[in-house]
Amino acid sequence: MSYKPTIRGVLLTFALLLFACSEPVKISTVTDNVQVLPYQFVMTELDRQRTIRLYLPPSYQHSEKRYPVIYMHDGQNLFDVMTAFAGEWEVDEALNQLAEKQDFEVIVVGIDNSGDFRMNELSPWENKRFGEAQGKQYMDFIVEVVKPHIDSNFRTKADRLNTAIMGSDMGGLISHYAVHAYPEVFSKAGIFSPAYWYSQDVFSFTQFKKAQLDVRLYVMYGDKEGNGMIADTDKMQRQLKQQGHPRKNTLFKRVPKGEHNEQLWQTEFTEAIQWLFQQEPAF
């Protein structure tokens, strides 16, 4: 028996084709000096594996220099619109421009998030809604597995004064934790739109585990991220001031009209890097 398409079937097929054609086609935006390391890193404590993305400075292949390192969370969102959830940070483009204009170069190690376990991995404190805390295990993985591998295989400046950690939202929360909990490893933290709401334990922890006085904390958020974000970040700012953390080593920035998205974090990235590494802004 031969098949005869109905008018309805033809119209439906045509409509689906039109819909498919109307979908925006994503084109990779990653630059040539970014690579995905060709093996999965094992997170022994969590029985998982993780992809690591690596940005090397423009001069890396043509010099013997060593470079500072920034460890960043949500690696999928840093370099390429093809892998990003809702837009990318354009970290590679921003750093290439800094290298060209100011001769400042840095290695970036992007640790992919796990998707299903992202909230758990990026908090060292339990949350009744999202479940157990896995942030300590996640940070142990970075400190004990990822960093030694990067330092052994690439030309890094491995000391704490040349090592930073950075992220947004839950990545901001775990970066705040990391620079306090691992003072022998990190001396700088870029804390974007931090999810302090996730656990109020962050405030008692910060009081108990004071950061070393030379630690530089760049905390940024948008004034359209909600009253909770504003209140919690203001509270943290007051607490750090009361604890006596040097004013010259803390910067809290409230961005007018800033919303909770990659566009905000992308826009503020360069300034944060310049401040954390004490580079003079290029105007």
C-alpha positions in Angstrom: 0.0 0.0 0.0 1.5 3.3 -1.1 1.6 6.3 1.3 -0.3 9.4 0.4 0.6 12.5 2.5 -2.4 14.4 3.8 -2.6 18.2 3.5 -2.4 18.4 7.2 0.8 16.3 7.3 2.4 18.4 4.6 1.5 21.7 6.4 2.9 20.3 9.7 6.2 19.2 8.0 6.5 22.7 6.4 5.9 24.4 9.8 8.5 22.3 11.5 11.0 23.1 8.8 10.3 26.8 9.1 10.8 26.5 12.9 14.1 24.7 12.5 15.3 27.3 10.0 14.3 30.2 12.4 16.4 28.8 15.3 19.7 30.8 15.6 22.7 28.8 14.5 25.5 28.9 17.1 29.0 29.3 15.9 32.0 28.6 18.1 33.6 31.7 19.5 36.5 30.2 21.3 39.9 31.6 20.4 42.9 29.5 19.3 44.7 29.8 22.7 42.0 27.8 24.5 42.1 24.0 24.7 40.0 21.3 26.4 42.5 19.0 28.1 42.2 15.6 26.4 41.4 13.6 29.4 38.9 13.6 32.2 40.1 14.4 35.7 38.9 12.0 38.4 37.1 13.5 41.5 37.9 10.6 43.8 35.9 11.8 46.8 32.7 12.3 44.7 33.2 9.4 42.3 32.9 11.6 39.3 34.9 12.9 36.4 35.4 16.4 35.1 36.4 18.3 32.0 39.0 21.0 32.4 39.4 23.9 29.9 42.7 25.8 29.7 43.4 29.3 28.4 47.1 30.0 27.7 48.4 33.6 27.1 49.3 34.7 23.5 53.0 34.6 24.3 53.0 31.2 25.9 54.2 29.2 22.8 56.9 31.8 22.0 58.6 32.3 25.4 59.8 30.6 28.5 57.9 32.9 30.9 55.9 31.7 33.8 52.4 33.1 34.4 49.9 33.7 37.3 46.9 31.4 37.3 43.1 32.0 37.8 40.9 29.0 38.6 37.4 29.6 37.5 34.2 27.6 37.9 31.4 26.8 35.3 34.1 26.3 32.7 31.5 25.7 29.9 30.4 29.4 30.2 33.9 31.0 30.0 35.1 30.8 26.5 32.6 29.5 23.9 29.0 30.3 23.2 28.7 26.8 21.8 29.1 25.3 25.3 27.7 28.1 27.4 24.3 27.8 29.1 23.1 31.4 28.5 25.9 33.3 26.9 29.7 33.3 27.6 32.0 35.5 29.6 34.4 36.0 26.7 37.3 35.5 29.1 39.7 34.6 26.3 38.9 37.7 24.2 39.2 39.9 27.3 42.5 38.5 28.3 43.9 38.6 24.8 43.1 42.4 24.8 44.8 42.9 28.1 47.9 41.1 26.8 48.0 43.3 23.8 47.2 46.7 25.5 48.9 46.2 28.9 51.3 43.3 28.5 49.4 41.5 31.3 49.1 37.8 30.8 47.6 35.1 32.9 46.6 31.4 32.6 43.0 30.5 33.2 41.9 27.0 34.3 38.1 26.5 33.8 36.5 23.6 35.7 33.3 22.5 34.1 30.3 22.2 36.3 28.5 18.9 36.7 25.0 20.0 35.8 23.0 17.9 38.2 25.3 18.4 41.2 26.3 22.0 40.5 24.6 23.4 43.6 26.0 20.8 45.9 29.6 21.0 44.5 29.7 24.8 44.8 28.7 25.0 48.4 30.5 23.7 51.5 27.3 24.1 53.5 24.1 22.0 53.3 20.9 23.5 52.0 17.6 21.9 52.9 16.2 22.4 49.4 19.2 21.3 47.4 20.7 18.7 49.7 24.2 17.8 51.0 27.2 20.0 50.8 30.0 18.8 48.5 32.0 22.0 48.2 34.9 20.8 50.4 35.3 17.8 48.2 35.1 19.9 45.1 37.7 22.3 46.4 40.0 19.5 47.5 39.8 18.2 43.9 40.9 21.6 42.6 43.7 22.0 45.2 45.0 18.4 45.3 44.4 17.2 41.7 43.9 20.0 39.2 46.4 22.5 40.5 49.3 20.1 40.9 48.7 18.8 37.4 48.6 22.3 35.9 51.7 23.4 37.8 53.6 20.3 36.7 52.7 20.5 33.0 52.5 24.2 32.3 54.7 27.2 33.1 52.8 28.7 36.1 53.7 30.9 39.0 52.5 28.4 41.5 52.8 30.4 44.7 49.7 31.8 46.5 50.5 35.4 45.5 50.0 34.5 41.9 47.0 32.3 42.3 43.4 33.5 42.2 40.0 31.9 42.2 36.9 33.3 40.5 33.2 32.6 39.8 29.7 33.9 39.8 26.5 33.0 41.6 27.3 29.7 43.3 30.8 30.0 41.8 31.0 33.3 43.8 30.0 31.5 47.0 32.6 28.8 46.6 35.3 31.3 45.6 34.6 33.2 48.9 34.9 30.0 50.8 38.1 28.9 48.9 40.1 32.0 49.6 39.3 31.7 53.3 39.7 27.9 53.7 42.8 27.5 51.6 45.0 30.6 52.5 48.1 28.7 51.5 46.8 28.3 47.9 44.9 31.4 47.0 45.5 35.1 47.7 42.8 36.6 45.5 39.1 36.0 44.8 36.7 37.4 42.2 33.3 37.0 43.8 30.6 37.9 41.3 26.9 37.9 42.3 27.6 35.6 45.2 24.9 33.2 46.3 25.2 34.1 50.0 21.5 33.3 50.3 22.3 29.6 49.9 23.5 29.3 53.5 23.8 31.9 56.3 26.7 29.7 57.5 28.9 31.8 55.2 28.8 34.7 57.7 29.8 32.7 60.7 32.5 30.9 58.7 33.9 34.2 57.6 34.1 35.4 61.2 35.7 32.1 62.4 38.1 31.7 59.5 39.3 35.2 58.8 41.1 35.8 55.5 44.8 36.7 55.7 45.2 40.5 55.6 46.9 40.5 52.2 44.0 38.6 50.5 42.3 40.7 47.8 38.5 40.3 47.6 36.6 41.8 44.6 32.9 41.4 45.2 30.6 42.6 42.4 26.8 42.5 41.9 24.1 44.3 40.0 21.4 46.4 41.6 18.7 44.6 39.7 19.6 41.2 41.2 17.1 41.5 44.0 16.8 42.8 47.5 18.3 39.6 48.9 21.5 40.0 46.9 21.9 43.6 48.0 21.2 42.9 51.6 23.5 39.9 51.9 26.3 41.5 50.1 26.0 44.7 52.2 26.0 42.5 55.3 29.2 40.8 54.2 30.8 44.2 53.4 30.0 45.4 56.9 31.3 42.2 58.5 34.6 42.3 56.7 35.1 45.9 57.7 34.3 45.2 61.3 36.7 42.3 61.2 39.4 44.7 60.1 40.2 43.4 56.7 42.2 46.2 55.0 40.1 48.5 53.0 42.8 48.6 50.2 42.3 44.8 49.8 38.5 44.8 49.5 36.4 46.2 46.7 32.6 45.9 46.7 31.0 47.1 43.5 27.3 47.6 42.9 26.6 47.9 39.1 23.7 50.2 38.1 21.0 48.3 36.2 23.1 45.1 36.5 21.1 41.9 36.2 22.0 38.3 37.2 23.5 37.0 33.9 26.6 36.4 31.9 26.4 39.8 30.3 27.0 41.5 33.7 29.9 39.1 34.6 31.5 39.5 31.1 31.3 43.3 31.3 33.0 43.5 34.7 35.6 40.7 34.2 38.5 42.9 32.9 38.2 45.5 35.7 38.1 42.7 38.3 41.3 41.1 36.9 43.1 44.4 36.8 42.2 45.1 40.4 43.0 41.7 41.7 46.4 41.7 40.1 46.9 45.4 40.8 47.0 46.4 37.1 46.3 50.0 36.2 43.0 50.2 34.3 43.4 51.1 30.6 41.4 54.2 29.7 
